[in-house]
Amino acid sequence: MRIGVIAIQGNVEEHVRAMEKALEQAGIEAEVVKIKHSGIVPTCDAIILPGGESTTLGRLMEREGISSEIKDAVHLGVPIMGTCAGLVLLAKHGDEQVRKTGQSLLGLMDIRVRRNAFGTQKDSFECSVDFKGLAEPFNAVYIRGPCIEECGKDVEILSKHNGLIVAARQDNMLALAYHPELTDDLRIHHYFLEMLGKRK
């Protein structure tokens, strides 16, 4: 089994380490690979789209031919987890900031996103959020975090913070406004592995 982390920009190493630890804890044998070029996504059983600067990340993925591969993989049922910028890129619809920058979205998840919903880099913070399916709250780390403003009928809301949607799932897509890879709590990575297990 192979889990790919898009490694063009953003919190790549943190996701690789978190996923490797989660796999070890779950007793699952799998390889975690970094994806920098086209040709690797089709070989993966699951994909992680990490945080970073979403405009830059989207542009580089398009240039490398990775965006079209991700779209194909998702349509084939391959699980994908997008965190922070990854959430923005998964969306079908963006806010005015997305439109102004001409940002390219993957257009996969039936959500409308608002970039930088929680302020700038200096406004980064941590807080506890409930996560549907987890017994105890999760310590969420926000760094220029987005939020989901609207969801389609097939989207399941998993987390809210101050009334704003910050985590959701649609079929094989999991989108988070916060950074689970920046904590020692691996429950969301385990949740993602369960999504992969149900596909097998």
ChimeraX attribute file (.defattr): number of C-alpha atoms within 10 A of each C-alpha:
attribute: neighborCount
match mode: 1-to-1
recipient: residues
	/A:1	11
	/A:2	16
	/A:3	24
	/A:4	23
	/A:5	26
	/A:6	26
	/A:7	21
	/A:8	20
	/A:9	18
	/A:10	19
	/A:11	19
	/A:12	20
	/A:13	14
	/A:14	16
	/A:15	25
	/A:16	21
	/A:17	13
	/A:18	20
	/A:19	25
	/A:20	19
	/A:21	16
	/A:22	21
	/A:23	19
	/A:24	12
	/A:25	11
	/A:26	12
	/A:27	9
	/A:28	12
	/A:29	11
	/A:30	14
	/A:31	15
	/A:32	20
	/A:33	17
	/A:34	19
	/A:35	21
	/A:36	19
	/A:37	16
	/A:38	17
	/A:39	13
	/A:40	16
	/A:41	27
	/A:42	16
	/A:43	12
	/A:44	20
	/A:45	19
	/A:46	25
	/A:47	28
	/A:48	24
	/A:49	29
	/A:50	29
	/A:51	29
	/A:52	19
	/A:53	15
	/A:54	23
	/A:55	17
	/A:56	15
	/A:57	24
	/A:58	22
	/A:59	14
	/A:60	17
	/A:61	23
	/A:62	17
	/A:63	12
	/A:64	14
	/A:65	14
	/A:66	22
	/A:67	21
	/A:68	14
	/A:69	17
	/A:70	23
	/A:71	15
	/A:72	14
	/A:73	20
	/A:74	18
	/A:75	12
	/A:76	10
	/A:77	15
	/A:78	22
	/A:79	26
	/A:80	27
	/A:81	23
	/A:82	24
	/A:83	28
	/A:84	31
	/A:85	30
	/A:86	29
	/A:87	32
	/A:88	37
	/A:89	28
	/A:90	27
	/A:91	21
	/A:92	16
	/A:93	23
	/A:94	22
	/A:95	14
	/A:96	12
	/A:97	12
	/A:98	18
	/A:99	11
	/A:100	9
	/A:101	9
	/A:102	10
	/A:103	18
	/A:104	21
	/A:105	23
	/A:106	20
	/A:107	16
	/A:108	17
	/A:109	27
	/A:110	18
	/A:111	26
	/A:112	20
	/A:113	27
	/A:114	20
	/A:115	23
	/A:116	19
	/A:117	16
	/A:118	17
	/A:119	14
	/A:120	11
	/A:121	12
	/A:122	8
	/A:123	12
	/A:124	13
	/A:125	14
	/A:126	12
	/A:127	11
	/A:128	12
	/A:129	18
	/A:130	17
	/A:131	19
	/A:132	15
	/A:133	10
	/A:134	12
	/A:135	8
	/A:136	12
	/A:137	13
	/A:138	19
	/A:139	18
	/A:140	23
	/A:141	20
	/A:142	23
	/A:143	23
	/A:144	23
	/A:145	28
	/A:146	26
	/A:147	26
	/A:148	27
	/A:149	16
	/A:150	15
	/A:151	19
	/A:152	11
	/A:153	9
	/A:154	12
	/A:155	17
	/A:156	15
	/A:157	17
	/A:158	19
	/A:159	19
	/A:160	18
	/A:161	14
	/A:162	7
	/A:163	7
	/A:164	14
	/A:165	20
	/A:166	28
	/A:167	26
	/A:168	23
	/A:169	18
	/A:170	18
	/A:171	15
	/A:172	20
	/A:173	22
	/A:174	26
	/A:175	29
	/A:176	29
	/A:177	33
	/A:178	26
	/A:179	24
	/A:180	23
	/A:181	24
	/A:182	16
	/A:183	13
	/A:184	10
	/A:185	15
	/A:186	19
	/A:187	16
	/A:188	21
	/A:189	20
	/A:190	18
	/A:191	15
	/A:192	22
	/A:193	20
	/A:194	14
	/A:195	20
	/A:196	19
	/A:197	10
	/A:198	9
	/A:199	12
	/A:200	7
